[in-house]
Amino acid sequence: MSGICIIGGGASGMAAAITAKKYAPDRTVIILEKMKEPGRKLKATGNGRCNLSNAECDGYIRILDFFGGIGVMTRTEESGRIYPYSEDAADVVEALRGQLKDMGVRTVCHAEVTAAEKTADGFQVSWNGGRLLADRLLIASGGKAGPKFGSTGDGYRLARGLGHTVTRLAPALTAVETRENLRGLSGVREKCVVRLLRQGSVLCEERGEIQFTDYGISGICVFNLSRFLELPEGRSRKDGFDGYEIRVDLLPEIQDAEALLARRAGTGVPADRLLCSLIKRPLAREISARAGDNLPELARQLKEFTVHPADLRGWQYAQVTRGGVPYSEIDPETMESRLCPGLFFAGEILDYDGPCGGYNLQHAWETGIRAGKGLAG
Ligand SMILES: Cc1cc2nc3c(=O)[nH]c(=O)nc-3n(C[C@H](O)[C@H](O)[C@H](O)COP(=O)(O)OP(=O)(O)OC[C@H]3O[C@@H](n4cnc5c(N)ncnc54)[C@H](O)[C@@H]3O)c2cc1C
């Protein structure tokens, strides 16, 4: 074959294939997908609802056009999050697969690409079931997050083999294991503001619902903080988070917690019940254990309940990968490599990670569409 080869049938790979075929209908486009079907991860996104973009993203209208073009109706929540109207991720996957089929894109499943080499006039791509020659190649094999959906980091090795560098990788949008044993709080959820500090300076602040678990803390607000937990060079995940702390404001609507507690004490609420109805009981017990009957200290604990990160939950729990092929090595208009002509990148393999809320899929579609045009051009 001499045509376009796409490694990975995930969000970015499918968007690229559809776009490439649209702009170059006469060219052969083939997707090599390691799993038994394309779009496995997509089906799990947004808790099965697929939060496919966000109205705060610059290019979201382009993505709505793309989906409109393949028959996917969407709706935008007040928060800005965009979902398929049916709120069923499988509908998005079906629409993409249907479009690929209608356009004549060939998808080979159970095809795990093991090597990609530059030849005189293109690329030789080998997988467990064969090999092919292509004049243009897109690596859209995702990152390392959620490996059960097929993304196990193969693309980084392929990219390095073709002359690219890969910046430091870390799991992101994931829960945080804490040094403190919080097992007694497991299952407790609280609306709060969480702040991530390093050496005393605030790096990031998020409002939302924290979930205490038997290993530490979770919830979307914690996922978003996890993107900023960075290991110093040369340190491993197990020992590198020493300078960090996470402070949880459990009463974000109340400015002066000490005055509030003093008022409650003044009305005759006994000390052991001062926290009653302010926060969940297991948390009240933990805070009482930390502060005793000391009113200022109780108030401080309510506003700055502090835990120390011991580790990030690993790849299997993470939603995205931090790090990857740097943008400086590609042309961001066409997604073509600046180092290896004919080679393109799209999606999570690139050094990009966004917060929860549709930003990561937006990036996958957007770069997939740009790469599709580049591949066709
Ligand atoms: C549980 C979960 C929920 C998420 N929810 C959301 C959400 O609601 N909104 C959002 O914006 N983001 C969400 N994300 C993140 C989002 O899914 C990813 O950022 C996005 O899918 C990345 O797209 P991609 O095309 O780069 O990679 P992927 O979608 O991971 O696709 C890569 C594909 O390449 C294939 N592949 C890998 N290696 C090879 C190989 N050697 N040979 C052949 N094929 C290979 C894989 O099997 C896979 O199908 C979620 C992630 C997870 C894990």
The ligand as an SDF file (V2000), in Angstrom:
LIG
                    3D

 53 58  0  0  0  0  0  0  0  0999 V2000
  -11.7690    6.7300   32.2140 C   0  0  0  0  0  0  0  0  0  0  0  0
  -11.4630    7.9450   31.3700 C   0  0  0  0  0  0  0  0  0  0  0  0
  -12.4250    8.9250   31.2270 C   0  0  0  0  0  0  0  0  0  0  0  0
  -12.1430   10.0730   30.4710 C   0  0  0  0  0  0  0  0  0  0  0  0
  -13.1310   11.0010   30.3120 N   0  0  0  0  0  0  0  0  0  0  0  0
  -12.8900   12.1030   29.5550 C   0  0  0  0  0  0  0  0  0  0  0  0
  -13.9160   13.0540   29.3080 C   0  0  0  0  0  0  0  0  0  0  0  0
  -15.0870   12.8720   29.6860 O   0  0  0  0  0  0  0  0  0  0  0  0
  -13.5890   14.1700   28.5860 N   0  0  0  0  0  0  0  0  0  0  0  0
  -12.3250   14.3780   28.0850 C   0  0  0  0  0  0  0  0  0  0  0  0
  -12.0910   15.4120   27.4640 O   0  0  0  0  0  0  0  0  0  0  0  0
  -11.3430   13.4670   28.2670 N   0  0  0  0  0  0  0  0  0  0  0  0
  -11.6040   12.3290   28.9670 C   0  0  0  0  0  0  0  0  0  0  0  0
  -10.6070   11.3980   29.1220 N   0  0  0  0  0  0  0  0  0  0  0  0
   -9.3240   11.5890   28.4130 C   0  0  0  0  0  0  0  0  0  0  0  0
   -9.5000   11.2270   26.9100 C   0  0  0  0  0  0  0  0  0  0  0  0
  -10.1800   10.0000   26.7990 O   0  0  0  0  0  0  0  0  0  0  0  0
   -8.1580   11.1210   26.2030 C   0  0  0  0  0  0  0  0  0  0  0  0
   -7.4230   12.3080   26.4100 O   0  0  0  0  0  0  0  0  0  0  0  0
   -8.3470   10.8900   24.6940 C   0  0  0  0  0  0  0  0  0  0  0  0
   -9.0440    9.6850   24.4740 O   0  0  0  0  0  0  0  0  0  0  0  0
   -7.0150   10.8450   23.9740 C   0  0  0  0  0  0  0  0  0  0  0  0
   -7.2460   10.5330   22.6380 O   0  0  0  0  0  0  0  0  0  0  0  0
   -6.1170    9.8120   21.7620 P   0  0  0  0  0  0  0  0  0  0  0  0
   -6.7180    9.5530   20.4250 O   0  0  0  0  0  0  0  0  0  0  0  0
   -4.8720   10.5560   21.8370 O   0  0  0  0  0  0  0  0  0  0  0  0
   -5.8380    8.4390   22.5100 O   0  0  0  0  0  0  0  0  0  0  0  0
   -6.7870    7.2180   22.8470 P   0  0  0  0  0  0  0  0  0  0  0  0
   -8.2150    7.6290   22.8110 O   0  0  0  0  0  0  0  0  0  0  0  0
   -6.2210    6.6210   24.0730 O   0  0  0  0  0  0  0  0  0  0  0  0
   -6.5710    6.2350   21.6190 O   0  0  0  0  0  0  0  0  0  0  0  0
   -5.3320    5.6260   21.3400 C   0  0  0  0  0  0  0  0  0  0  0  0
   -5.6080    4.3480   20.5590 C   0  0  0  0  0  0  0  0  0  0  0  0
   -4.3720    3.8160   20.0980 O   0  0  0  0  0  0  0  0  0  0  0  0
   -4.3900    2.4110   20.2530 C   0  0  0  0  0  0  0  0  0  0  0  0
   -2.9960    1.9400   20.3320 N   0  0  0  0  0  0  0  0  0  0  0  0
   -2.0950    2.1500   21.3280 C   0  0  0  0  0  0  0  0  0  0  0  0
   -0.9280    1.5600   21.0360 N   0  0  0  0  0  0  0  0  0  0  0  0
   -1.0870    0.9640   19.8260 C   0  0  0  0  0  0  0  0  0  0  0  0
   -0.2400    0.1700   18.9930 C   0  0  0  0  0  0  0  0  0  0  0  0
    1.0230   -0.1480   19.3530 N   0  0  0  0  0  0  0  0  0  0  0  0
   -0.7380   -0.2960   17.8140 N   0  0  0  0  0  0  0  0  0  0  0  0
   -2.0120   -0.0090   17.4310 C   0  0  0  0  0  0  0  0  0  0  0  0
   -2.8580    0.7190   18.1960 N   0  0  0  0  0  0  0  0  0  0  0  0
   -2.4020    1.2070   19.3810 C   0  0  0  0  0  0  0  0  0  0  0  0
   -5.1610    2.2050   21.5360 C   0  0  0  0  0  0  0  0  0  0  0  0
   -5.6890    0.8920   21.6330 O   0  0  0  0  0  0  0  0  0  0  0  0
   -6.2390    3.2750   21.4250 C   0  0  0  0  0  0  0  0  0  0  0  0
   -7.4090    2.7970   20.7970 O   0  0  0  0  0  0  0  0  0  0  0  0
  -10.8590   10.2370   29.8650 C   0  0  0  0  0  0  0  0  0  0  0  0
   -9.8930    9.2450   30.0250 C   0  0  0  0  0  0  0  0  0  0  0  0
  -10.1890    8.0990   30.7540 C   0  0  0  0  0  0  0  0  0  0  0  0
   -9.1290    7.0220   30.9040 C   0  0  0  0  0  0  0  0  0  0  0  0
  1  2  1  0
  2  3  1  0
  2 52  2  0
  3  4  2  0
  4  5  1  0
  4 50  1  0
  5  6  2  0
  6  7  1  0
  6 13  1  0
  7  8  2  0
  7  9  1  0
  9 10  1  0
 10 11  2  0
 10 12  1  0
 12 13  2  0
 13 14  1  0
 14 15  1  0
 14 50  1  0
 15 16  1  0
 16 17  1  0
 16 18  1  0
 18 19  1  0
 18 20  1  0
 20 21  1  0
 20 22  1  0
 22 23  1  0
 23 24  1  0
 24 25  2  0
 24 26  1  0
 24 27  1  0
 27 28  1  0
 28 29  2  0
 28 30  1  0
 28 31  1  0
 31 32  1  0
 32 33  1  0
 33 34  1  0
 33 48  1  0
 34 35  1  0
 35 36  1  0
 35 46  1  0
 36 37  1  0
 36 45  1  0
 37 38  2  0
 38 39  1  0
 39 40  1  0
 39 45  2  0
 40 41  1  0
 40 42  2  0
 42 43  1  0
 43 44  2  0
 44 45  1  0
 46 47  1  0
 46 48  1  0
 48 49  1  0
 50 51  2  0
 51 52  1  0
 52 53  1  0
M  END
$$$$
